[in-house]
Amino acid sequence: MAEAQIILSHSRESGIVAIASGEQYPWAHTALTESGFQRADDGVWHLPADGTQTTVVDLVTCAKRHRVSVHTSSRRYIGDAARDLARLLPGQWHASVEVYAHPAWQEDLVPWIWDSGELGYLVGAFSPEGLEGGYGDPYAPPSIVLPPFPGRAAQALTDRYLPAYEQAVHARQTAAIAGVLADIRSEYDAWQAMNASGRYSDATPLSAAALGAATELFFDHAWRRFLTVVDHAPTLLDRCRPASSPWPDDAAALSRLADAVSDAEALLDEIVHGGAVSDHERRARAWPAIETWLTDGEAFLRQARLSAPHRRPALPVTAPARPLAATRPAYRSH
C-alpha cells in the first residue's frame, strides 16, 4: 500500500466521493482539502454541490504535490451497497460507513484474508454485549464475502449468515451459562467442605471470623458470576419447548428456573436504581435463585442445546436489481 492514497467512488446521492488511506493518510486529507473536497462526519470526502469547478484532474494534480496516489474503483460505493442491502434484509436495519484510514487500524483483519486484488465486501459481526470474544472464538460464525448485487447479497445474508449468527449466539450464551454454573458449583463444593471441616484446603485451622469472611466472599462472587445467567437465560428459556423434547418433565424445572431469574432481575433492578439493599439482604435474596440454578441447571442446559435456532427458509427468488443509470463512470471502493 502506498504511504498515502485516495480511492474515488461514485455515490448516487453525493456524486464523486473519496476515501483516504495509508500510513500517511493526513497527506491525502491535505490534498482533498486543497482541491475543494469537503469531509462528512463519517470520514468520507465529497465534492461540494455548490457549483464550484473542482475536478478530479485538479485533485490528481494536487495529490502529486503531496505524494499521494489517486485511484478509481469500479466497485460500487460501499455506502450505497450497504444501504441497498439493509433495505432488502428482513426486519429493521441501519447502515453507516466508518473509515479506518491507517493500516494499523485494519491489521487485525487483513493478514487473515487470502486475496491478490481489491477486497470484496466482507460481512462479519461484533460479539454480542456481555459475551466478550473476537477472532478465533470457536463459537463465532465465519464472515462471508457478499455477491456484488443487492438482492443476492441480501439472500446470502438471510440464508447463510444470519442463521449462523443466531445459532452462534445461542451456543455462546448456553456455553457461558454452563461455565458460570460449573464455576459456582465448584466454589460451592469447596466452601461446603471448608465449612464442614473448619479448615482451609491446606488443613490450616479456620477461625470463626475467617469462615464468616470466606462465606461472604463466596456469596458475593457467586452473585457477580450469576449476573451472566440473569443477562442471557431469559432469551434461551423462551426458546425451550420441553413438551416436544425427550424430557417433557423438564417443564417444571424450567418454570422454577424462570421464577428464579425473575427474582434475581427484581433484586438487580432495586440495586441499580438506588434501592436501599444491604449486602446482607442481597446475599439472602440472591442465594435461593442461585441455588435453584445449581439444582436444576442441567435440565436447562439440555433443553437449551436442543432448542438452538434452525436455518430460516430461503428468500423467494426475485428479479435482479436494476443497474444504476450510467450517467457517470462507476468507481471501485474498498
Protein Blocks (a to p, Z undefined) as FASTA:
>chain_A
ZZbdcdddddfklopadddedjklmmmmmmmmmnopacdfkopacddfehpabdfklmmm
mmmmnopacdddfbdcfklmmmmmmmmpgcjddddddddfblklmmmmmmmpccfbdcdd
dddddddehiacdehiakbccdddddfbfklmmmmmmmmmmmmmmmmmmmmmmmmmmmmm
mmmmmmmmmmmmmmmnopafkopacdfklmmmmmmmmmmmmmmmmmmmmmmmmmmmmmpc
fklmcblmlmmmmmmmmmmmmmmmmmmmmmmnopacdfklmmmmmmmmmmmmmmmmmmmm
mmmmmmgccdddddddddddddddffbccdddZZ
